[in-house]
Amino acid sequence: MDLYQKVEEAYHFLRNQLKVVPEYAIVAGTGLSSLADEVSHATVIPYNSIPHFPKPTVEGHDGRMVFGILGGKNIVVLKGRFHYYEGYDMDEVTFHIRVLKMLGVAKLIITNASGSLNPNIYPGHIVFIKDHINMQPAHPLRGLNDARLGKRFPPMDRVYDSSMLEKALAIAKSETFEHHKGIYVGLQGPSLETPAEYSFYGRMGGDVVGMSTVPEVIVAAQCELPVLCISLCTNNPFDGEVATSIEEVLEVAEQAGNKIKKVISRFIQEY
């Protein structure tokens, strides 16, 4: 069974469970799964019941799709994503994006937790991603191209939708949340960065760094699926405390997660 057939099988399974097709999909990053708590009229589908879906192995990634209503729109929240460092290949890491596209999702919101590469970005700050630097060791479009899944050479110059980005920025400003536009550096992980690496990636032009998102965005570009990416900064190495544990990441995400919930809820309602 090729990748397209696997995506199609997952699509048919989900479509048979749903009465309506979601307009928005939200990929909830580490510690941000509580976004799903805002969804009304929820239908919950575990990843392990969906054909060919991987299973998250990281704390803070529950592994469920929550379909329902948020901001008056039909949406789906993915509680958990898949990472290359977990041992999955890039087809698996990005499988959910292809399924969402086939399902009929029109707009994609990706969230993540990240470390700061910018001395002006602190834990709890929201960073709206305007571009990325891909430092991951494999590419999700590598191999023979199946035209049914999209273009062989998708352009990447406008992958982060400018109108979605400006609307989200306006909402954050009106809520007086500390926020920034920035560039995300995507690494393999799972080890956190050394002081020298923080310095290096900052000098490259990065504002925040993480271990996800970029493969999803690349596949979204191939699928011609508009993307808004919101990153929650969970640590800042410029205060001399580089070391960060997953517990600290989850704690900051829990404390600041309500800000991202507010932005996303308003965005879906107003955009």
Secondary structure as a PSIPRED ss2 file (coil, helix, strand):
# PSIPRED VFORMAT (PSIPRED V4.0)

   1 M C   1.000  0.000  0.000
   2 D C   1.000  0.000  0.000
   3 L H   0.000  1.000  0.000
   4 Y H   0.000  1.000  0.000
   5 Q H   0.000  1.000  0.000
   6 K H   0.000  1.000  0.000
   7 V H   0.000  1.000  0.000
   8 E H   0.000  1.000  0.000
   9 E H   0.000  1.000  0.000
  10 A H   0.000  1.000  0.000
  11 Y H   0.000  1.000  0.000
  12 H H   0.000  1.000  0.000
  13 F H   0.000  1.000  0.000
  14 L H   0.000  1.000  0.000
  15 R H   0.000  1.000  0.000
  16 N H   0.000  1.000  0.000
  17 Q H   0.000  1.000  0.000
  18 L C   1.000  0.000  0.000
  19 K C   1.000  0.000  0.000
  20 V C   1.000  0.000  0.000
  21 V C   1.000  0.000  0.000
  22 P C   1.000  0.000  0.000
  23 E C   1.000  0.000  0.000
  24 Y E   0.000  0.000  1.000
  25 A E   0.000  0.000  1.000
  26 I E   0.000  0.000  1.000
  27 V E   0.000  0.000  1.000
  28 A E   0.000  0.000  1.000
  29 G C   1.000  0.000  0.000
  30 T C   1.000  0.000  0.000
  31 G C   1.000  0.000  0.000
  32 L C   1.000  0.000  0.000
  33 S H   0.000  1.000  0.000
  34 S H   0.000  1.000  0.000
  35 L H   0.000  1.000  0.000
  36 A H   0.000  1.000  0.000
  37 D H   0.000  1.000  0.000
  38 E H   0.000  1.000  0.000
  39 V C   1.000  0.000  0.000
  40 S E   0.000  0.000  1.000
  41 H E   0.000  0.000  1.000
  42 A E   0.000  0.000  1.000
  43 T E   0.000  0.000  1.000
  44 V E   0.000  0.000  1.000
  45 I E   0.000  0.000  1.000
  46 P E   0.000  0.000  1.000
  47 Y H   0.000  1.000  0.000
  48 N H   0.000  1.000  0.000
  49 S H   0.000  1.000  0.000
  50 I C   1.000  0.000  0.000
  51 P C   1.000  0.000  0.000
  52 H C   1.000  0.000  0.000
  53 F C   1.000  0.000  0.000
  54 P C   1.000  0.000  0.000
  55 K C   1.000  0.000  0.000
  56 P C   1.000  0.000  0.000
  57 T C   1.000  0.000  0.000
  58 V C   1.000  0.000  0.000
  59 E C   1.000  0.000  0.000
  60 G C   1.000  0.000  0.000
  61 H C   1.000  0.000  0.000
  62 D C   1.000  0.000  0.000
  63 G C   1.000  0.000  0.000
  64 R E   0.000  0.000  1.000
  65 M E   0.000  0.000  1.000
  66 V E   0.000  0.000  1.000
  67 F E   0.000  0.000  1.000
  68 G E   0.000  0.000  1.000
  69 I E   0.000  0.000  1.000
  70 L E   0.000  0.000  1.000
  71 G C   1.000  0.000  0.000
  72 G C   1.000  0.000  0.000
  73 K E   0.000  0.000  1.000
  74 N E   0.000  0.000  1.000
  75 I E   0.000  0.000  1.000
  76 V E   0.000  0.000  1.000
  77 V E   0.000  0.000  1.000
  78 L E   0.000  0.000  1.000
  79 K E   0.000  0.000  1.000
  80 G C   1.000  0.000  0.000
  81 R C   1.000  0.000  0.000
  82 F C   1.000  0.000  0.000
  83 H C   1.000  0.000  0.000
  84 Y H   0.000  1.000  0.000
  85 Y H   0.000  1.000  0.000
  86 E H   0.000  1.000  0.000
  87 G C   1.000  0.000  0.000
  88 Y C   1.000  0.000  0.000
  89 D C   1.000  0.000  0.000
  90 M H   0.000  1.000  0.000
  91 D H   0.000  1.000  0.000
  92 E H   0.000  1.000  0.000
  93 V H   0.000  1.000  0.000
  94 T C   1.000  0.000  0.000
  95 F H   0.000  1.000  0.000
  96 H H   0.000  1.000  0.000
  97 I H   0.000  1.000  0.000
  98 R H   0.000  1.000  0.000
  99 V H   0.000  1.000  0.000
 100 L H   0.000  1.000  0.000
 101 K H   0.000  1.000  0.000
 102 M H   0.000  1.000  0.000
 103 L H   0.000  1.000  0.000
 104 G C   1.000  0.000  0.000
 105 V C   1.000  0.000  0.000
 106 A C   1.000  0.000  0.000
 107 K E   0.000  0.000  1.000
 108 L E   0.000  0.000  1.000
 109 I E   0.000  0.000  1.000
 110 I E   0.000  0.000  1.000
 111 T E   0.000  0.000  1.000
 112 N E   0.000  0.000  1.000
 113 A E   0.000  0.000  1.000
 114 S E   0.000  0.000  1.000
 115 G E   0.000  0.000  1.000
 116 S E   0.000  0.000  1.000
 117 L C   1.000  0.000  0.000
 118 N C   1.000  0.000  0.000
 119 P C   1.000  0.000  0.000
 120 N C   1.000  0.000  0.000
 121 I C   1.000  0.000  0.000
 122 Y C   1.000  0.000  0.000
 123 P C   1.000  0.000  0.000
 124 G C   1.000  0.000  0.000
 125 H C   1.000  0.000  0.000
 126 I E   0.000  0.000  1.000
 127 V E   0.000  0.000  1.000
 128 F E   0.000  0.000  1.000
 129 I E   0.000  0.000  1.000
 130 K E   0.000  0.000  1.000
 131 D E   0.000  0.000  1.000
 132 H E   0.000  0.000  1.000
 133 I E   0.000  0.000  1.000
 134 N E   0.000  0.000  1.000
 135 M C   1.000  0.000  0.000
 136 Q C   1.000  0.000  0.000
 137 P C   1.000  0.000  0.000
 138 A C   1.000  0.000  0.000
 139 H C   1.000  0.000  0.000
 140 P C   1.000  0.000  0.000
 141 L C   1.000  0.000  0.000
 142 R C   1.000  0.000  0.000
 143 G C   1.000  0.000  0.000
 144 L C   1.000  0.000  0.000
 145 N C   1.000  0.000  0.000
 146 D C   1.000  0.000  0.000
 147 A H   0.000  1.000  0.000
 148 R H   0.000  1.000  0.000
 149 L H   0.000  1.000  0.000
 150 G C   1.000  0.000  0.000
 151 K C   1.000  0.000  0.000
 152 R C   1.000  0.000  0.000
 153 F C   1.000  0.000  0.000
 154 P C   1.000  0.000  0.000
 155 P C   1.000  0.000  0.000
 156 M C   1.000  0.000  0.000
 157 D C   1.000  0.000  0.000
 158 R C   1.000  0.000  0.000
 159 V C   1.000  0.000  0.000
 160 Y E   0.000  0.000  1.000
 161 D C   1.000  0.000  0.000
 162 S H   0.000  1.000  0.000
 163 S H   0.000  1.000  0.000
 164 M H   0.000  1.000  0.000
 165 L H   0.000  1.000  0.000
 166 E H   0.000  1.000  0.000
 167 K H   0.000  1.000  0.000
 168 A H   0.000  1.000  0.000
 169 L H   0.000  1.000  0.000
 170 A H   0.000  1.000  0.000
 171 I H   0.000  1.000  0.000
 172 A H   0.000  1.000  0.000
 173 K H   0.000  1.000  0.000
 174 S H   0.000  1.000  0.000
 175 E C   1.000  0.000  0.000
 176 T C   1.000  0.000  0.000
 177 F C   1.000  0.000  0.000
 178 E C   1.000  0.000  0.000
 179 H E   0.000  0.000  1.000
 180 H E   0.000  0.000  1.000
 181 K E   0.000  0.000  1.000
 182 G E   0.000  0.000  1.000
 183 I E   0.000  0.000  1.000
 184 Y E   0.000  0.000  1.000
 185 V E   0.000  0.000  1.000
 186 G E   0.000  0.000  1.000
 187 L C   1.000  0.000  0.000
 188 Q C   1.000  0.000  0.000
 189 G C   1.000  0.000  0.000
 190 P C   1.000  0.000  0.000
 191 S C   1.000  0.000  0.000
 192 L C   1.000  0.000  0.000
 193 E C   1.000  0.000  0.000
 194 T C   1.000  0.000  0.000
 195 P H   0.000  1.000  0.000
 196 A H   0.000  1.000  0.000
 197 E H   0.000  1.000  0.000
 198 Y H   0.000  1.000  0.000
 199 S H   0.000  1.000  0.000
 200 F H   0.000  1.000  0.000
 201 Y H   0.000  1.000  0.000
 202 G H   0.000  1.000  0.000
 203 R H   0.000  1.000  0.000
 204 M C   1.000  0.000  0.000
 205 G C   1.000  0.000  0.000
 206 G C   1.000  0.000  0.000
 207 D C   1.000  0.000  0.000
 208 V E   0.000  0.000  1.000
 209 V E   0.000  0.000  1.000
 210 G E   0.000  0.000  1.000
 211 M C   1.000  0.000  0.000
 212 S C   1.000  0.000  0.000
 213 T C   1.000  0.000  0.000
 214 V H   0.000  1.000  0.000
 215 P H   0.000  1.000  0.000
 216 E H   0.000  1.000  0.000
 217 V H   0.000  1.000  0.000
 218 I H   0.000  1.000  0.000
 219 V H   0.000  1.000  0.000
 220 A H   0.000  1.000  0.000
 221 A H   0.000  1.000  0.000
 222 Q H   0.000  1.000  0.000
 223 C H   0.000  1.000  0.000
 224 E C   1.000  0.000  0.000
 225 L C   1.000  0.000  0.000
 226 P C   1.000  0.000  0.000
 227 V E   0.000  0.000  1.000
 228 L E   0.000  0.000  1.000
 229 C E   0.000  0.000  1.000
 230 I E   0.000  0.000  1.000
 231 S E   0.000  0.000  1.000
 232 L E   0.000  0.000  1.000
 233 C E   0.000  0.000  1.000
 234 T E   0.000  0.000  1.000
 235 N E   0.000  0.000  1.000
 236 N C   1.000  0.000  0.000
 237 P H   0.000  1.000  0.000
 238 F H   0.000  1.000  0.000
 239 D H   0.000  1.000  0.000
 240 G C   1.000  0.000  0.000
 241 E C   1.000  0.000  0.000
 242 V C   1.000  0.000  0.000
 243 A C   1.000  0.000  0.000
 244 T C   1.000  0.000  0.000
 245 S C   1.000  0.000  0.000
 246 I H   0.000  1.000  0.000
 247 E H   0.000  1.000  0.000
 248 E H   0.000  1.000  0.000
 249 V H   0.000  1.000  0.000
 250 L H   0.000  1.000  0.000
 251 E H   0.000  1.000  0.000
 252 V H   0.000  1.000  0.000
 253 A H   0.000  1.000  0.000
 254 E H   0.000  1.000  0.000
 255 Q H   0.000  1.000  0.000
 256 A H   0.000  1.000  0.000
 257 G H   0.000  1.000  0.000
 258 N H   0.000  1.000  0.000
 259 K H   0.000  1.000  0.000
 260 I H   0.000  1.000  0.000
 261 K H   0.000  1.000  0.000
 262 K H   0.000  1.000  0.000
 263 V H   0.000  1.000  0.000
 264 I H   0.000  1.000  0.000
 265 S H   0.000  1.000  0.000
 266 R H   0.000  1.000  0.000
 267 F H   0.000  1.000  0.000
 268 I H   0.000  1.000  0.000
 269 Q H   0.000  1.000  0.000
 270 E H   0.000  1.000  0.000
 271 Y C   1.000  0.000  0.000
